[in-house]
């Protein structure tokens, strides 16, 4: 049976529709990841977060989408003034980072992302839960730097972890001793060494210098603290959270200056 010419025309269009992708098809994961990276370079965190969310929705099994989403969520929480919203961002970041690790266990980015997100979430907890989370922070950051000795953020986390363990009050130290079997080997010297190593890897990272300055202040090495904090303030912005850390540096300098000669 022969089809009339109009019928042949519509059949051909229908077959073409099955073969050719529609012009309104969702952009692929790679394009969304690239868009997210570009937005971060322009310090547009909201746009980056949206792009990484889209990439993760398009392919929940994409490791790069998972860990980059976790990092963006953590940064968003850091810059969010409302504490309830902060916690929600950190909880979502933890979930995304755990997904990343399930997808690829032998890469540092997922473990570092989880260490950072869990460390942020621990700020909202108290007592035993806070110390339990800190144990996971150390484990994940340690694994990250073992997998990648050039992972500056992993060393940053270990530096802050050492300082915070030293600063635990008596009750939390007892909880830590129970959880670890004995109180973990933490010191301000270790904190300084880890943060210095992070700076050796990435010298222009504002957050590294701010945390090192705060650690020198905790050790009452006031001149070094002042120098590091001033250096942090002089650095150009290279990350979306640099403004937040520079504000912390300014506050810390107010406490350090009375001790300077």
N, C-alpha and C positions, 0 to 999 in steps of 0.2 A: 504494500500500500504506500502510495506517495503522499507526503504531507504537503499541504499548500505552502507557498513561499513564506507568508507571515508566520505560520507555525514553526517552520524551520528556523526562522530568525529568533524566536523566543526560546526555542530549545537550545540554540547555540549560546544565547546569553546565559541561560541557566547553567550550562556546562562550564562556561567561563567563570561564573560565580563560585563554582565548586573548586576551581583550580587556583584562581587569583585571590589573595587575601584582601578583605575589604579595607578601604582607606581609613576606616574608623577603628581599626584593630588597635588594642592596647600596645604601647611601646614595649620592647623587650626588656629583660632584666638588665642587660649590659647598658642599655641607654639610660635606664633609671639610675644605675650605680654611677655612671659618668656624670649625670646631672647632679647627683648628690655631692660628688667630689668637687665639681665646679662651684656649687653653691657654698660649700665649706671654705673653699679658697677665697671666696668673696665675703666670708663671715656672715652669710645668710643662713643661720641655723634652722629656721623654720622651713625654708625651702629645701634644705638638705634633708631634714627629718622627713618631710613629705615624700621626697624621692626615694629614700631608703625604705620607708614604709611600703611604697608602691612596689619596689623591687622584691621585698620580702613577701608581699601578698601574691605577686606573680609567681614566685618560686620559693616556697617555704623551706626547700632543701638546698638553697643557695647559701653556702657558708659565708661568703663575703657580704651578702645582704644582711645576714643575721648579726655578725659582729659589728658591722658599721652602724646598723640600727641601734645596737646596744650602746655604742659610744655616743651616738647623737642623742639618745634618750638621757644618758647620764649627763651630758653637757646641758641639755635642756633643763633637767632638774636642778643643776647647779645654778643656772641663771633665773630660776623661777622663785619669786619671793614667797609665794604661798606654800606653807609647809605641807599641807595635805596634798596639793598637786605635785610638789617635789617628790613625796614618797611614792605616789602613783607612777611617776616617770622612772624612779629607781627600781620599783618592783617590775615594771615592764622591761626595763633594761636587763635585769637579772634573768628574766625568762628568755629574752632573745639571746643573751650570752650563753646560757645553758644549752639552748638549741644549737648554737654555733659549735660548742664543744662536742655535742653528740654527733654532729656532722663531720668534724675533723678534730680528732683528739690530739694530734701531734703537731699542732701549729700554735704559736704563742699568742696570736692576736685574740683568739677566743678566750684564752685563760686570763690574759691581761684585762680584757673587757669585763670578765666576770669578777675579777679581783677588785676593780675600780667600782663597779656597780654595787657589789656586796658591801664594800667599805663605806660607800655613801649611805646605803640603806641602814647600816649599823648605827649611824648617827641618830636614828629615830628609835633605837631600842635601848633598853636598860638592863642592868644586871647580867644574868647568865646568858641571855640571848645575845647581848652585845658582844660578850667574850667568845661565844660560839661562832658568831659571824666573823670575828677577827681571826679566828683559827683558819677558817676557810680562805680569808683574804691572803694570809701568809702562804698557805699551801698553793693557791692558784698563781700568785705572783712568783713564788719560787720555781714552780714548774715552767712558767713563762720564760724566765731568764735561762733556765736550763735548756729549753728548746731553742731559744734565740738569745745568745749573749749580747746582742745589740738592741734588745728591747728596753729602751730607756724608761718607758712607763712602768715596766715591771720593777726596775730598780727604784724608781720613784715611790711606788707603793710600799716596797720593803723598807725604804727609809722612813716613811711616815709611820708604818706599822711599828718599827722599833721605838720611835719617839713616843707613840701613844701607849705602848706597853709599859714603858718606863714611867709614864705619867698616870697610870692607873691608881686609883685609891686603894686602900687596904682591903676593903671588901671584894672589889673586883679582882685584885691580885690573888685572893684566896680561891675565887672561882676559877681563875685562869690556871692556877696550880692543879686544881682537881681535874680540869679538862685536859690539860697537857701531860698530866702525870707528875710533872714538876714545873716550876715556873720557867717559861721558855727563855733561852739566852737572848735577851734584848738589851740594848744599851744605846746611849746617845752617840757613842763613838761609831757603832755600827750604822746608826741612822745617818750620821754625817758621811760616812764612807759610801753608803749606797746612793745618797743624793749627789755626792760629788761624781760618782761613776755615771749617773744619769746625765749630768751636765757635760761630762767628757764626750758622751755619745751625741747629745743634742744641746750644744752650748747656748742657743738662743731661746730655749724654752723658758718662758716667764715663770710658770708654776714650779719648775725645778728650783729656781733661785729663791723664790718666795719661801718654799718649804725648807730649803737649806738655811735661809736666814732665820726662820722661826726655830729651827733646831739648834743653831748656834745660840740663839737667845735662851732656849731652854737649858743649854749648857753654860750659860752666863759668859759666853765668849762675845762680849758686846760689840767690840769693834768689827769682828768678822760678820756678826749679825747685821750691823748697820751697812757694811759694804755690800753684802749680798742683796739686801732689800733695796738699796739705792740702785744697784745694778739692774735688778728686776724692773724698776720703774723707768730706767733709761732704755730698755729694750723696745724695739718696734713690735707692734701687734703681729702675731703670726698664727694665732688660734682664736677661736670664737670666745673662749673663756678668759682670755688675757686681761680684759678689763676687770673682771671679777677678782682675779689674783692681784692685779695692781692695787685695787682698793684695799685688799687685805694687807698688802705690803705697806701702804700708807698708814693704816691703823697700827701695824706692828712697829713701824718706825717711831710712832709717838711714844710707845712703851720703851723702846730701846734708847732713844736720844738722851734721856736723863742719866744714863749710865756711861755715856761717851765722855771722854775727856776733852 
